[in-house]
Amino acid sequence: MKKILLVLSLSLLVILPGCVPLGLNSCTKTGLVPGGNYMIIYNASPDPRIMRFRTADANGTFSIPSHGYNCTTLAVYLLSNSNLALSASPSSVYLPSPPGTATVTGQSFDTTYGMPKVDYLDGNGYLIGSVYATSVSGGGTSLQANVPDLSDAYSGTYQIKVTNKTSSGQYVHIVGSATVTAWGRDRVDSDGDGWYDDEDCDPWDPYLTNNCGGEYCGGGQEPITVCP
């Protein structure tokens, strides 16, 4: 019976690609730009949209889990970043009633291969929303885009990043970013335990303090409780 269980356990490592540890089934890419930032897309079926990012080491190499795909199907794209300082209008957004569109000004907005992509990132770098420009000026110095859904956003400082689509067919040329402030929806800590309600396992119990994303609550203040 023990031998059967062992075989089944090893089989699961093959069947469940998302759980394959790096090293057991990984892909290594070489001949890359040392220190270069890369976007990797798993092009094999059934889901060609899986995307990862890696930085090549000093030898121009990186390894990445195969997730059950054939390594030859991984498409690797070098990211470029002009790192331009852009500006956005409006530069301040009232979250309960945000504008429908925003204008970003700067330079190098390119529509040759498609409309630029506009990402909204919070202060921790998490993606809040992503849209595509609806229009770009003739000189590529300004663009207009719809404002994404900000109903889950809180007051704070946000970054608007603009990325061009290149001849590779991917959005891999980062033009630059603008900064905007958002107000009117402050994060709340109802039980005063130092964790905001949106990250607290129990917003009304100060003894349950850990982030639910960590799977366990308690932080030593009371017996650890498994998050629902």
Stockholm file with secondary structure:
# STOCKHOLM 1.0

chainA/1-228         MKKILLVLSLSLLVILPGCVPLGLNSCTKTGLVPGGNYMIIYNASPDPRIMRFRTADANGTFSIPSHGYNCTTLAVYLLSNSNLALSASPSSVYLPSPPGTATVTGQSFDTTYGMPKVDYLDGNGYLIGSVYATSVSGGGTSLQANVPDLSDAYSGTYQIKVTNKTSSGQYVHIVGSATVTAWGRDRVDSDGDGWYDDEDCDPWDPYLTNNCGGEYCGGGQEPITVCP
#=GR chainA/1-228 SS CHHHHHHHHHHHHHHCGGGCCTTTSEEEECSCCTTCEEEEEECSSSCTTCEEEEECCTTSCEEEECTTSCGGGEEEEECEEEEEECEEESSEEETTSCCSEEEEECSCCCCSSSCCEEEEECTTSCEEEEEEEEEECTTSSEEEEECCCCTTCCSEEEEEEEEEECTTSSEEEEEEEEEEEEESCCCCCTTCSSSCGGGBSSTTCTTCCSBGGGSEECTTSSSCEECC
#=GC SS_cons         CHHHHHHHHHHHHHHCGGGCCTTTSEEEECSCCTTCEEEEEECSSSCTTCEEEEECCTTSCEEEECTTSCGGGEEEEECEEEEEECEEESSEEETTSCCSEEEEECSCCCCSSSCCEEEEECTTSCEEEEEEEEEECTTSSEEEEECCCCTTCCSEEEEEEEEEECTTSSEEEEEEEEEEEEESCCCCCTTCSSSCGGGBSSTTCTTCCSBGGGSEECTTSSSCEECC
//
